[in-house]
Amino acid sequence: MKSWLSLVAGVSAVAVASCCAAGGPDFDRDIRPVLSDKCFHCHGPDAEKREADLRLDTRDGATALAITPGDPDASELIARITSDDDSMRMPPADSNLSLTDAEKQLLRDWIAAGAEYTEHWSFRPLPSRIEPPAVKFSDWPRQPLDRFVMARLEAEGLRPSPQAEPLRLLRRMTLDLTGLPPTLEDIKSFEQAAAKDMSAALESAADRLLASPAFGEHLAVAWLDAARYADSYGYQSDLLNTQWPYRDWVVQAFNDNLPYDDFLTWQLAGDLLENPTRDQILATAFNRIHRMTNEGGSIAEEWLAENAADRVHTMGAAMLGLTLECARCHDHKYDPILTRDYYSLSAFFNSIDENGMYDRTPIVPSPSLLLPTDEQATR
């Protein structure tokens, strides 16, 4: 389980470190939302709707015409948003948008601080190491990650909550790791162990829960949702589709603590690995569990394209945390994804030997994998 916890800890540390940065207004937290809501419609990435050839979504575009870094009084942006002249004030009256005094002050303070733009945190390179911050309330952290949490609490003028009572901790731990409440037997056993050594009782309970089959089942729920798992084809007839072996593989992968890079690689292209195992091939069902149709009049070639698009969209959302759909019709307006990138990626997912519709018939056999039971395999 260490590899999964390390991944979560690393990402959390980066996010917390970013939130704790001192100085003027934070671009991502304070400035980007204002510009996006009130300005990007006319001065953003959409070239067809852009007014006055002004872009405020990039620093080069903004500083070329509207912003003088370090000098808000010399910045046309400040002059326009504070103007008393209705014909000059931005956003224009017919947009039904307006800036609050607090938002205007944020923009002024940001420009005075240098008008720095930053990429979204998910596109920034991860540093090789992040040093845990020093904290005043040093008795509370039990591990390095706690110091990031404590630093944020201190920055907000807060203190940690009191230590929860033992049974509350057990309930939280059980729900977090298995999605189920503790049983009466679990509670009784924990109380007996906690009476002797609270720390050892918690550690033993955590080990037991991590070793429980319910742990993998609980984690698998979120992934199967992202992977659009279902036991049927969907659409109008919604017939049964035997895909549960993939579901069971996902559960087992979590319970076996399969490294995350392998977890993704096997699902994307496990069948292309050298001498792939049965599980590596089975994992590639990730690419095949989209909806399918057999409605009269359906055009197979059209559905080949739709299936490939579905794989691109699902991979982007589940593995990259990005919505790639926009780039199917035009360059993405907010994320660094071009239409050319979209169709280059789509080509990888359009190489499956299929006919595009229901193809589990003797006439047109689908890509399939025989999964004998242990007894059958030994015969």
Order of alpha helices (4+ residues) and beta strands (2+ residues): alpha-alpha-alpha-alpha-alpha-alpha-alpha-alpha-alpha-alpha-alpha-alpha-alpha-alpha-alpha-alpha-alpha
